[in-house]
């Protein structure tokens, strides 16, 4: 694979992960009630997925020396996403 192809693949992967993080973040925020066993499983599963994406995206921000993910987190905290 040419270096340019790796760069394109990196950006494509990061964009997909950023999009997935926003979807997961919104899903976790939405899943509050009812409080039954299946529901608790859904909440736990969504939170694990969100945490894993967050960890990977923080590493990607560090490696590509951008602040794309930290900017997204800031926007989500402000409620603008």
Biotite code that builds the C-alpha atoms (Angstrom):
import biotite.structure as struc

atoms = struc.array([
    struc.Atom([0.000, 0.000, 0.000], chain_id="A", res_id=1, res_name="UNK", atom_name="CA", element="C"),
    struc.Atom([1.308, 3.450, -0.862], chain_id="A", res_id=2, res_name="UNK", atom_name="CA", element="C"),
    struc.Atom([1.794, 5.966, 1.987], chain_id="A", res_id=3, res_name="UNK", atom_name="CA", element="C"),
    struc.Atom([-0.960, 8.106, 0.476], chain_id="A", res_id=4, res_name="UNK", atom_name="CA", element="C"),
    struc.Atom([-3.357, 5.140, 0.650], chain_id="A", res_id=5, res_name="UNK", atom_name="CA", element="C"),
    struc.Atom([-2.550, 4.655, 4.343], chain_id="A", res_id=6, res_name="UNK", atom_name="CA", element="C"),
    struc.Atom([-3.256, 8.327, 5.005], chain_id="A", res_id=7, res_name="UNK", atom_name="CA", element="C"),
    struc.Atom([-6.612, 8.108, 3.224], chain_id="A", res_id=8, res_name="UNK", atom_name="CA", element="C"),
    struc.Atom([-7.498, 4.920, 5.129], chain_id="A", res_id=9, res_name="UNK", atom_name="CA", element="C"),
    struc.Atom([-6.552, 6.632, 8.421], chain_id="A", res_id=10, res_name="UNK", atom_name="CA", element="C"),
    struc.Atom([-8.803, 9.612, 7.722], chain_id="A", res_id=11, res_name="UNK", atom_name="CA", element="C"),
    struc.Atom([-11.667, 7.385, 6.569], chain_id="A", res_id=12, res_name="UNK", atom_name="CA", element="C"),
    struc.Atom([-11.397, 5.263, 9.719], chain_id="A", res_id=13, res_name="UNK", atom_name="CA", element="C"),
    struc.Atom([-11.218, 8.306, 11.984], chain_id="A", res_id=14, res_name="UNK", atom_name="CA", element="C"),
    struc.Atom([-14.263, 9.943, 10.355], chain_id="A", res_id=15, res_name="UNK", atom_name="CA", element="C"),
    struc.Atom([-16.247, 6.700, 10.786], chain_id="A", res_id=16, res_name="UNK", atom_name="CA", element="C"),
    struc.Atom([-15.192, 6.409, 14.426], chain_id="A", res_id=17, res_name="UNK", atom_name="CA", element="C"),
    struc.Atom([-16.086, 10.055, 15.125], chain_id="A", res_id=18, res_name="UNK", atom_name="CA", element="C"),
    struc.Atom([-19.518, 9.469, 13.611], chain_id="A", res_id=19, res_name="UNK", atom_name="CA", element="C"),
    struc.Atom([-19.952, 6.261, 15.623], chain_id="A", res_id=20, res_name="UNK", atom_name="CA", element="C"),
    struc.Atom([-18.948, 8.095, 18.807], chain_id="A", res_id=21, res_name="UNK", atom_name="CA", element="C"),
    struc.Atom([-21.625, 10.762, 18.275], chain_id="A", res_id=22, res_name="UNK", atom_name="CA", element="C"),
    struc.Atom([-24.270, 8.082, 17.657], chain_id="A", res_id=23, res_name="UNK", atom_name="CA", element="C"),
    struc.Atom([-23.185, 6.109, 20.725], chain_id="A", res_id=24, res_name="UNK", atom_name="CA", element="C"),
    struc.Atom([-23.040, 9.248, 22.870], chain_id="A", res_id=25, res_name="UNK", atom_name="CA", element="C"),
    struc.Atom([-26.602, 10.142, 21.890], chain_id="A", res_id=26, res_name="UNK", atom_name="CA", element="C"),
    struc.Atom([-27.774, 6.557, 22.500], chain_id="A", res_id=27, res_name="UNK", atom_name="CA", element="C"),
    struc.Atom([-26.266, 6.500, 25.996], chain_id="A", res_id=28, res_name="UNK", atom_name="CA", element="C"),
    struc.Atom([-27.862, 9.853, 26.801], chain_id="A", res_id=29, res_name="UNK", atom_name="CA", element="C"),
    struc.Atom([-31.247, 8.578, 25.562], chain_id="A", res_id=30, res_name="UNK", atom_name="CA", element="C"),
    struc.Atom([-31.218, 5.212, 27.371], chain_id="A", res_id=31, res_name="UNK", atom_name="CA", element="C"),
    struc.Atom([-32.242, 6.209, 30.873], chain_id="A", res_id=32, res_name="UNK", atom_name="CA", element="C"),
    struc.Atom([-35.438, 4.272, 31.645], chain_id="A", res_id=33, res_name="UNK", atom_name="CA", element="C"),
    struc.Atom([-37.020, 1.674, 32.076], chain_id="A", res_id=34, res_name="UNK", atom_name="CA", element="C"),
    struc.Atom([-34.937, -0.022, 34.726], chain_id="A", res_id=35, res_name="UNK", atom_name="CA", element="C"),
    struc.Atom([-35.048, -3.753, 33.903], chain_id="A", res_id=36, res_name="UNK", atom_name="CA", element="C"),
    struc.Atom([-32.345, -6.386, 33.308], chain_id="A", res_id=37, res_name="UNK", atom_name="CA", element="C"),
    struc.Atom([-32.374, -6.139, 29.499], chain_id="A", res_id=38, res_name="UNK", atom_name="CA", element="C"),
    struc.Atom([-32.337, -2.366, 29.665], chain_id="A", res_id=39, res_name="UNK", atom_name="CA", element="C"),
    struc.Atom([-29.364, -2.373, 32.054], chain_id="A", res_id=40, res_name="UNK", atom_name="CA", element="C"),
    struc.Atom([-27.524, -4.658, 29.617], chain_id="A", res_id=41, res_name="UNK", atom_name="CA", element="C"),
    struc.Atom([-28.181, -2.180, 26.792], chain_id="A", res_id=42, res_name="UNK", atom_name="CA", element="C"),
    struc.Atom([-26.887, 0.719, 28.882], chain_id="A", res_id=43, res_name="UNK", atom_name="CA", element="C"),
    struc.Atom([-23.744, -1.166, 29.914], chain_id="A", res_id=44, res_name="UNK", atom_name="CA", element="C"),
    struc.Atom([-23.075, -2.281, 26.347], chain_id="A", res_id=45, res_name="UNK", atom_name="CA", element="C"),
    struc.Atom([-23.482, 1.255, 24.976], chain_id="A", res_id=46, res_name="UNK", atom_name="CA", element="C"),
    struc.Atom([-21.218, 2.700, 27.666], chain_id="A", res_id=47, res_name="UNK", atom_name="CA", element="C"),
    struc.Atom([-18.475, 0.136, 26.990], chain_id="A", res_id=48, res_name="UNK", atom_name="CA", element="C"),
    struc.Atom([-18.640, 0.913, 23.273], chain_id="A", res_id=49, res_name="UNK", atom_name="CA", element="C"),
    struc.Atom([-18.519, 4.638, 23.947], chain_id="A", res_id=50, res_name="UNK", atom_name="CA", element="C"),
    struc.Atom([-15.527, 4.289, 26.284], chain_id="A", res_id=51, res_name="UNK", atom_name="CA", element="C"),
    struc.Atom([-13.621, 2.121, 23.800], chain_id="A", res_id=52, res_name="UNK", atom_name="CA", element="C"),
    struc.Atom([-14.234, 4.579, 20.962], chain_id="A", res_id=53, res_name="UNK", atom_name="CA", element="C"),
    struc.Atom([-13.162, 7.444, 23.214], chain_id="A", res_id=54, res_name="UNK", atom_name="CA", element="C"),
    struc.Atom([-9.908, 5.693, 24.110], chain_id="A", res_id=55, res_name="UNK", atom_name="CA", element="C"),
    struc.Atom([-9.074, 4.924, 20.469], chain_id="A", res_id=56, res_name="UNK", atom_name="CA", element="C"),
    struc.Atom([-9.988, 8.406, 19.240], chain_id="A", res_id=57, res_name="UNK", atom_name="CA", element="C"),
    struc.Atom([-7.836, 10.046, 21.918], chain_id="A", res_id=58, res_name="UNK", atom_name="CA", element="C"),
    struc.Atom([-4.879, 7.959, 20.720], chain_id="A", res_id=59, res_name="UNK", atom_name="CA", element="C"),
    struc.Atom([-5.645, 8.868, 17.101], chain_id="A", res_id=60, res_name="UNK", atom_name="CA", element="C"),
    struc.Atom([-5.749, 12.586, 18.005], chain_id="A", res_id=61, res_name="UNK", atom_name="CA", element="C"),
    struc.Atom([-2.358, 12.190, 19.667], chain_id="A", res_id=62, res_name="UNK", atom_name="CA", element="C"),
    struc.Atom([-0.834, 10.281, 16.745], chain_id="A", res_id=63, res_name="UNK", atom_name="CA", element="C"),
    struc.Atom([-2.075, 12.582, 13.990], chain_id="A", res_id=64, res_name="UNK", atom_name="CA", element="C"),
    struc.Atom([-1.528, 15.670, 16.157], chain_id="A", res_id=65, res_name="UNK", atom_name="CA", element="C"),
    struc.Atom([-5.035, 17.009, 15.623], chain_id="A", res_id=66, res_name="UNK", atom_name="CA", element="C"),
    struc.Atom([-7.708, 17.991, 18.090], chain_id="A", res_id=67, res_name="UNK", atom_name="CA", element="C"),
    struc.Atom([-10.643, 16.662, 16.091], chain_id="A", res_id=68, res_name="UNK", atom_name="CA", element="C"),
    struc.Atom([-11.892, 14.377, 18.844], chain_id="A", res_id=69, res_name="UNK", atom_name="CA", element="C"),
    struc.Atom([-11.266, 16.776, 21.713], chain_id="A", res_id=70, res_name="UNK", atom_name="CA", element="C"),
    struc.Atom([-13.108, 19.457, 19.721], chain_id="A", res_id=71, res_name="UNK", atom_name="CA", element="C"),
    struc.Atom([-16.002, 17.037, 19.188], chain_id="A", res_id=72, res_name="UNK", atom_name="CA", element="C"),
    struc.Atom([-16.116, 16.297, 22.932], chain_id="A", res_id=73, res_name="UNK", atom_name="CA", element="C"),
    struc.Atom([-16.223, 20.021, 23.635], chain_id="A", res_id=74, res_name="UNK", atom_name="CA", element="C"),
    struc.Atom([-19.093, 20.470, 21.155], chain_id="A", res_id=75, res_name="UNK", atom_name="CA", element="C"),
    struc.Atom([-21.020, 17.553, 22.684], chain_id="A", res_id=76, res_name="UNK", atom_name="CA", element="C"),
    struc.Atom([-20.605, 18.993, 26.178], chain_id="A", res_id=77, res_name="UNK", atom_name="CA", element="C"),
    struc.Atom([-21.990, 22.304, 24.940], chain_id="A", res_id=78, res_name="UNK", atom_name="CA", element="C"),
    struc.Atom([-24.836, 20.450, 23.258], chain_id="A", res_id=79, res_name="UNK", atom_name="CA", element="C"),
    struc.Atom([-24.082, 21.768, 19.778], chain_id="A", res_id=80, res_name="UNK", atom_name="CA", element="C"),
    struc.Atom([-23.750, 18.369, 18.065], chain_id="A", res_id=81, res_name="UNK", atom_name="CA", element="C"),
])
